[in-house]
Amino acid sequence: MSDSKLPERASLEYLKKLAKDRLTDLRSKDLEAKLTAAQLAVAREYGFPSWRALKAQLDDRRAKKLVNPVMRFLPVADLNRSVAFYRDELGFEIREEQDGVEAVMGPARIRFGKEGYAPTDWSTPKPPGSAVLFLQSYDVEALHAAIRARGGKPSGIERVNWIKMRMFEIRDPDGNVIWFGQSYHKHQDSPSRRDGQPQGMREVLPELPCDNVAAAVGWYRDVLGFRINYQQHDLGVMDRDAITVLLIARTEQHKGIGSCEVFVSDVDALYEELLARGARVLGPPVSHPWGLREFRLMDPEGNRITFAQTFE
């Protein structure tokens, strides 16, 4: 059984809608057709023998969905033992990188080594068993159940009122502590515009000079996925999500090229999207020890845009 045909962001609600649409088609030929037959047809389209198996795969995906970006260099004594634990009990994907082995789950990345480093101190190596990691889950109960089903031994789920989280703990073979938590608040995984910050600077509007503003407007729309807010011969006001970029005419006053950095909620997903759209990316996302995972691209006018995601 494989979920290779299943859309990455498929939800149970989405699949239920497909099943209802399929039921309408079935009843056009057989008035006695049941919803279960429509559900089975949808499941088989995605390579599953039953609706129950399809739903189980969605539950497993949900259990693996983490919210907070994390990049940690974790100290371990036995690499193979740690890889087996993070893969087989916690459900991480293991990737072989040029400079080491990495465990990946959503926006969380853990790099294994003989020594590790705390996110606030990159100068003092830490020994195995000294790390404490916090990973925020989309569904802490599903994650807890999945770990137990794989043979892991997490603690019970507890309400931690002072940080408004439901949390459980598990320790890896070296004794490193891993906390999984879920906010009391709903929609915790939706992008935030940092509402509630003290009054002051709220937004920046970078100006990127262009020889051909009209062509640049079309490129930002078609390749980067921006919406045209306003356009005239020497100006393009381009919006996407919570940001705005100004495309201005390149003149004697505005020479050369511009650059800006855009903070995003999922830099890897955006990289794949823009790469598929034909953007001139300058390399895949890279995690830096100062707390940013980022990639860069050049627009047709030579302006450079960096897309970055913060992590712990």
Buried (B, 14 or more C-beta within 10 A) or exposed (E): EEBEEBEEEBEEEEBBEBBEEBBEEBBEEEEEBEBEBBBBBBBEEBBBEBBEBBBEBBBBBBBBBBBBBBBBBBBBEEEEEBBEBBBEBBBBEBEEEEEEBBBBBBBBBBBBBEBBBBBEEEEEBBEBBBBEBBBBBBBBBBBBBBBEEEEBEBEEBEEEEEEEBBBBBBBBBBEBBBBBBBBEEEEBBEEEEEEEEEEEEEEEEBBBBBEBBBBBBBBBBEBBBBEEEEBEEEBBBBBBEEBBBBBBBBEEEEEEBBEBBBBBBBBBBBBBEBBEEEBEBEEEBEBEEEBBBBBBBBBBBBBBBBBBBBBB
